[in-house]
């Protein structure tokens, strides 16, 4: 019976397995070399309460932007391409997520921090957008300031007129 050769082969196999365990143990399931798990979206898009007839939708996580997907008859689906919220590194975990329509300056109402997921996720969302007002906000501010100045002038004239009587 030959036990010496069998034992040394078994010891070599155990030593190799032990070295592999030591070398691989520090590696996390998702270390910095892998991107975080993505969120894949489909759903509906409304602008000022009405379904969007057609457009282009994208999502942002911090300074990273997804590929744009088409919106047709108020819907966007996971077709070609899918709206995938999948930034390239873990540095984006906790960054603000926003959704954007081409041609509309304001982001959708839905906002949240990008999560560190334990697995990929699929979500269906209703995204609601509001068009920017027809009058620029700076112009509204100027009009408000002008109203205060004119109103103050009128009140001052009324008090002055009352003093001269």
VENLIN-V193211 format. One record per residue. PHI is phi in radians with two decimals (* if undefined). PSI is psi as a letter, one per 20 degrees, with the letter a starting at -180 (* if undefined). OMEGA is omega in degrees with one decimal (* if undefined). Layout:
# VENLIN-V193211
{{PHI;PSI;OMEGA} {PHI;PSI;OMEGA}}
This chain:
# VENLIN-V193211
{{*;p;-179.1} {-1.77;o;-179.5} {-1.81;h;-176.5} {-1.13;g;-178.5} {-1.21;h;179.2} {-1.16;h;179.7} {-1.20;g;-179.2} {-1.20;h;175.9} {-1.15;g;178.6} {-1.17;g;177.7} {-1.13;h;178.4} {-1.12;g;178.3} {-1.12;g;178.5} {-1.11;g;179.3} {-1.11;g;179.2} {-1.13;g;178.0} {-1.08;g;179.8} {-1.10;g;178.0} {-1.11;h;177.4} {-1.11;g;179.3} {-1.11;g;180.0} {-1.15;h;-177.9} {-1.25;h;-174.8} {-1.61;h;-175.1} {-0.96;g;-178.8} {-1.23;i;-177.3} {-1.33;p;178.3} {-1.40;r;176.1} {-1.06;h;177.3} {-2.32;n;177.0} {-1.51;a;-174.1} {-1.06;i;179.7} {-1.37;i;-179.8} {-1.92;q;176.0} {-1.31;r;176.5} {-1.19;r;178.7} {-1.09;q;-176.4} {-1.53;r;169.7} {-2.02;p;-178.8} {-1.87;p;-172.4} {-1.97;q;162.1} {-2.55;r;179.8} {2.70;b;-176.3} {-2.09;q;179.5} {-2.30;p;175.6} {-2.12;q;173.1} {-2.14;p;-176.3} {0.90;l;175.5} {1.44;i;-179.5} {-2.00;q;176.7} {-1.03;p;178.5} {-1.31;p;-177.9} {-1.19;g;175.2} {-2.79;q;-179.9} {3.09;a;-177.6} {-2.27;p;-173.9} {-2.01;p;173.5} {-2.43;r;178.0} {-2.23;q;177.0} {-2.20;q;170.5} {-2.14;o;-174.1} {1.06;c;179.9} {-1.71;j;178.1} {-1.61;p;-179.6} {-2.13;p;178.4} {-1.29;r;169.8} {-1.18;q;177.8} {-1.37;q;177.2} {-2.15;q;179.6} {-1.34;q;171.6} {-1.98;p;-179.0} {-2.28;p;-179.7} {0.90;l;176.3} {1.43;j;-175.9} {-2.12;q;165.1} {-2.26;p;-173.8} {-2.23;r;175.1} {-1.43;n;178.5} {-2.13;c;178.2} {-2.13;n;4.9} {-1.68;r;173.7} {-1.56;q;171.5} {-1.44;o;-176.6} {-1.96;p;175.7} {-1.62;n;-175.7} {-2.53;m;-179.6} {-1.11;r;-170.5} {-1.32;h;-177.2} {-2.45;r;178.6} {-1.24;i;177.2} {-1.08;i;-178.1} {-1.52;i;176.9} {-1.10;p;-177.8} {1.64;i;177.8} {-1.31;q;-178.7} {-1.24;p;175.9} {-1.78;p;176.4} {-2.35;q;179.5} {-2.04;q;-171.6} {-2.36;p;173.9} {-1.87;p;176.3} {-1.07;p;178.3} {1.59;i;177.7} {-2.10;p;-173.4} {-1.23;g;-176.4} {-1.36;q;175.1} {-1.30;r;177.0} {-1.11;r;179.0} {-1.13;h;-177.4} {-1.27;p;177.5} {-2.49;q;176.1} {-2.85;r;176.5} {-1.54;p;179.8} {-1.15;p;-175.0} {-1.53;r;171.2} {-1.67;n;-173.8} {-1.49;q;176.4} {-1.57;i;177.1} {-2.84;r;178.0} {-1.04;q;-177.0} {-2.30;q;173.0} {-2.00;p;-179.0} {-2.36;q;171.4} {-2.00;p;-176.1} {-2.30;q;168.9} {-1.81;o;-178.9} {-1.74;p;-176.7} {-2.02;p;179.7} {-2.04;q;174.9} {-2.16;p;176.6} {-1.19;q;175.3} {-1.13;q;179.8} {-1.06;q;179.9} {-1.09;h;178.6} {-1.70;p;178.6} {-1.05;q;-176.7} {-1.09;h;178.8} {-1.12;h;179.1} {-1.22;h;175.5} {-1.10;h;178.2} {-1.12;g;178.3} {-1.10;g;179.1} {-1.10;g;177.7} {-1.12;g;178.1} {-1.10;g;178.0} {-1.08;g;178.6} {-1.08;h;179.0} {-1.15;g;-179.2} {-1.14;g;179.9} {-1.12;g;179.1} {-1.07;g;177.7} {-1.12;h;177.3} {-1.12;g;178.8} {-1.11;g;179.5} {-1.11;g;178.9} {-1.09;g;178.0} {-1.13;h;179.5} {-1.14;g;179.4} {-1.21;h;179.6} {-1.17;h;179.5} {-1.15;h;179.9} {-1.19;h;179.6} {-1.26;h;-175.2} {-1.41;i;-179.3} {-1.32;*;*}}
